[in-house]
Amino acid sequence: MRITLPSGTQCEIDKTIKNPTMGLVIAPDIFGLRELYDELVARFAREWNMAVCAVEPFPGRVLGPEIEPRFAAVSTLDDEIHLRDLHEAADALSTPVVGLIGFCMGGMYCFKSARSERFKKIVSFYGMITIPNGWQSATQSEPLKYLQTGNADRVLAIIGGKDHYTPPADVAELKNHGVQTEIYPDAEHGFAHDAARPAHRAEDANHAFALTHSWLAE
């Protein structure tokens, strides 16, 4: 079901599990909340026995389904506001322990969220390790900066070996900062969370989600 956080940001939440093992916040990709995330929230709640909440990354904006206006809007996002929304989503779950996962742009915010003590474990699916051209702004700090000063040891990075957003030099920096990495050599960007994408790799996706569950529950 949809809820509105105190900040006014929309979320999809599932708290139907009576005794959840933990809470899980999801930071979506650049296309934001949609049916895909309704399904993922319900799936993780059911299969992982968790209370789950996915957070809209562009609250209050009507950007449409095309990538161009969304890509252009990323530079206007504010790290502090986004982290506030993720924290409010964690509070909405009402569980003592909360984890965080994110996909693509949301995976980038997972790296940035390592500075927070709110999340016990974090999993970034093919998140941008350095901010892409066109996304830089005064309100967007580099993910590696937050990892350097935060809880990098709590972070698992799921990486596609053929993903141009996560080149080997950047992945090496993740490792240097203490991030656990799992690389799928033949996978491209976005290979796990959306079966409709041409890049989807079912076997790799199943392995990545099993690894994610183990990391969160550890």
C-alpha positions as CSV (number, residue, x, y, z in Angstrom):
1,M,0.0,0.0,0.0
2,R,1.1,3.6,-0.5
3,I,1.8,5.8,2.5
4,T,3.1,9.4,2.8
5,L,6.1,10.0,5.0
6,P,6.2,13.1,7.4
7,S,8.3,14.8,4.8
8,G,5.5,14.4,2.2
9,T,7.4,11.7,0.2
10,Q,5.4,8.8,-1.2
11,C,6.4,5.2,-0.3
12,E,5.2,1.7,-1.0
13,I,5.1,-0.3,2.2
14,D,4.3,-3.9,3.3
15,K,3.9,-4.6,7.0
16,T,1.7,-7.6,6.7
17,I,4.3,-10.0,8.2
18,K,3.3,-10.6,11.8
19,N,6.8,-11.1,13.2
20,P,9.3,-9.7,10.7
21,T,12.9,-10.6,11.1
22,M,13.9,-7.0,10.3
23,G,12.9,-4.0,8.3
24,L,14.1,-3.3,4.8
25,V,14.1,0.1,2.9
26,I,14.4,0.1,-0.9
27,A,16.0,3.0,-2.8
28,P,14.6,2.6,-6.4
29,D,16.2,3.3,-9.7
30,I,15.9,6.5,-11.7
31,F,12.4,5.6,-12.8
32,G,11.1,5.7,-9.2
33,L,8.1,4.0,-7.7
34,R,6.0,2.0,-10.1
35,E,4.4,-1.5,-10.4
36,L,7.9,-3.1,-10.4
37,Y,8.6,-1.8,-6.9
38,D,5.1,-2.7,-5.6
39,E,6.0,-6.3,-6.7
40,L,9.5,-6.2,-5.2
41,V,8.2,-4.9,-1.8
42,A,5.6,-7.6,-1.6
43,R,8.1,-10.3,-2.8
44,F,10.8,-9.4,-0.2
45,A,8.2,-9.2,2.5
46,R,6.9,-12.6,1.7
47,E,10.1,-14.4,0.8
48,W,12.4,-12.8,3.4
49,N,9.9,-12.4,6.2
50,M,10.6,-8.7,6.5
51,A,8.7,-5.4,6.7
52,V,9.6,-3.5,3.5
53,C,9.3,0.1,2.3
54,A,10.3,1.6,-1.1
55,V,10.9,5.3,-1.3
56,E,10.1,7.6,-4.2
57,P,13.3,9.4,-5.2
58,F,11.6,12.4,-7.0
59,P,8.9,13.4,-4.6
60,G,6.3,15.9,-5.8
61,R,7.6,15.9,-9.4
62,V,5.9,14.7,-12.6
63,L,8.8,13.6,-14.8
64,G,7.1,11.0,-17.0
65,P,8.5,7.7,-18.3
66,E,11.3,8.9,-20.4
67,I,14.9,8.8,-19.2
68,E,16.1,12.2,-20.4
69,P,14.1,14.5,-18.0
70,R,14.9,12.1,-15.1
71,F,18.6,12.0,-15.9
72,A,18.6,15.8,-16.0
73,A,16.8,16.1,-12.6
74,V,19.3,14.0,-10.6
75,S,21.6,17.0,-10.2
76,T,18.7,18.8,-8.3
77,L,18.5,16.1,-5.7
78,D,19.9,16.8,-2.3
79,D,21.8,14.1,-0.3
80,E,20.5,15.4,3.0
81,I,16.8,15.3,1.9
82,H,17.2,11.9,0.3
83,L,18.8,10.5,3.5
84,R,16.0,12.0,5.6
85,D,13.4,10.2,3.5
86,L,15.3,6.9,3.8
87,H,15.4,7.4,7.6
88,E,11.7,8.2,7.8
89,A,10.9,5.1,5.7
90,A,13.0,3.1,8.2
91,D,11.0,4.6,11.1
92,A,7.7,3.7,9.3
93,L,8.6,0.0,9.4
94,S,8.6,-0.1,13.2
95,T,11.3,-2.8,13.5
96,P,14.4,-2.6,15.8
97,V,16.8,-3.5,12.9
98,V,16.6,-2.1,9.4
99,G,18.6,-2.8,6.3
100,L,18.8,-0.9,3.0
101,I,19.1,-1.9,-0.6
102,G,19.0,0.1,-3.8
103,F,19.2,-0.3,-7.5
104,C,21.1,1.9,-10.1
105,M,20.7,5.5,-8.8
106,G,19.3,4.0,-5.6
107,G,22.4,1.9,-5.4
108,M,24.5,5.1,-5.5
109,Y,22.4,6.4,-2.5
110,C,23.2,3.2,-0.7
111,F,26.9,4.0,-0.9
112,K,26.1,7.5,0.4
113,S,23.9,6.1,3.2
114,A,26.9,4.3,4.7
115,R,27.6,7.4,6.7
116,S,24.4,6.7,8.6
117,E,24.1,4.5,11.7
118,R,20.5,3.8,11.0
119,F,21.1,0.8,8.6
120,K,22.6,-2.3,10.0
121,K,23.5,-3.7,6.5
122,I,23.4,-2.1,3.1
123,V,23.4,-3.7,-0.4
124,S,24.0,-1.6,-3.5
125,F,23.0,-3.1,-6.8
126,Y,25.1,-1.6,-9.6
127,G,25.2,1.8,-7.9
128,M,27.3,4.6,-9.4
129,I,30.6,4.7,-7.5
130,T,31.5,8.2,-8.9
131,I,28.8,10.7,-9.8
132,P,28.2,10.6,-13.6
133,N,28.6,13.7,-15.8
134,G,25.5,15.8,-15.7
135,W,24.6,14.7,-12.1
136,Q,27.2,16.8,-10.3
137,S,25.9,19.7,-8.1
138,A,26.5,21.4,-4.8
139,T,24.0,19.1,-3.2
140,Q,25.5,15.9,-4.6
141,S,28.6,14.6,-2.8
142,E,30.7,11.8,-4.1
143,P,29.8,8.3,-2.8
144,L,33.4,7.5,-2.0
145,K,33.6,10.5,0.3
146,Y,30.7,9.1,2.4
147,L,32.2,5.6,2.3
148,Q,35.6,7.0,3.5
149,T,34.0,8.6,6.6
150,G,31.2,6.1,7.1
151,N,30.4,2.4,7.7
152,A,31.8,0.9,4.5
153,D,32.2,-2.5,6.1
154,R,28.4,-2.7,6.3
155,V,28.1,-2.4,2.5
156,L,27.8,-5.2,-0.1
157,A,28.2,-4.0,-3.7
158,I,26.6,-6.1,-6.5
159,I,28.5,-5.3,-9.7
160,G,28.2,-6.2,-13.3
161,G,31.5,-6.8,-15.0
162,K,30.3,-5.1,-18.2
163,D,28.6,-2.2,-16.5
164,H,30.0,1.1,-17.8
165,Y,28.8,2.9,-14.6
166,T,31.1,0.7,-12.5
167,P,34.5,0.6,-14.3
168,P,37.3,-1.6,-12.7
169,A,39.1,1.4,-11.3
170,D,36.1,2.6,-9.4
171,V,35.4,-1.0,-8.2
172,A,39.0,-1.1,-6.9
173,E,38.3,2.1,-4.9
174,L,35.3,0.4,-3.3
175,K,37.4,-2.4,-2.2
176,N,40.1,0.0,-0.9
177,H,37.4,1.7,1.2
178,G,36.4,-1.7,2.7
179,V,33.2,-2.4,0.7
180,Q,32.5,-6.1,0.1
181,T,32.0,-6.7,-3.7
182,E,30.5,-9.4,-5.7
183,I,31.2,-9.2,-9.4
184,Y,29.2,-11.0,-12.1
185,P,31.6,-10.9,-15.1
186,D,29.2,-11.1,-18.0
187,A,26.5,-8.9,-16.5
188,E,25.6,-5.4,-17.7
189,H,23.9,-2.5,-15.8
190,G,20.6,-3.4,-14.3
191,F,20.9,-7.1,-14.7
192,A,19.0,-8.2,-11.6
193,H,15.9,-6.3,-10.4
194,D,13.8,-6.1,-13.6
195,A,13.1,-9.2,-15.6
196,A,11.7,-7.0,-18.5
197,R,15.1,-5.4,-19.1
198,P,17.2,-6.8,-22.0
199,A,20.2,-6.9,-19.6
200,H,18.4,-9.3,-17.2
201,R,20.3,-12.4,-16.3
202,A,18.0,-14.8,-14.3
203,E,20.7,-17.0,-12.9
204,D,22.9,-14.1,-11.8
205,A,19.9,-12.3,-10.4
206,N,18.9,-15.3,-8.3
207,H,22.4,-15.6,-7.0
208,A,22.6,-11.9,-6.2
209,F,19.3,-11.8,-4.3
210,A,20.3,-14.9,-2.3
211,L,23.6,-13.3,-1.4
212,T,21.7,-10.1,-0.5
213,H,19.4,-11.9,1.8
214,S,22.3,-13.6,3.6
215,W,24.2,-10.3,3.9
216,L,21.2,-8.5,5.4
217,A,20.3,-11.4,7.8
218,E,23.9,-12.0,8.9
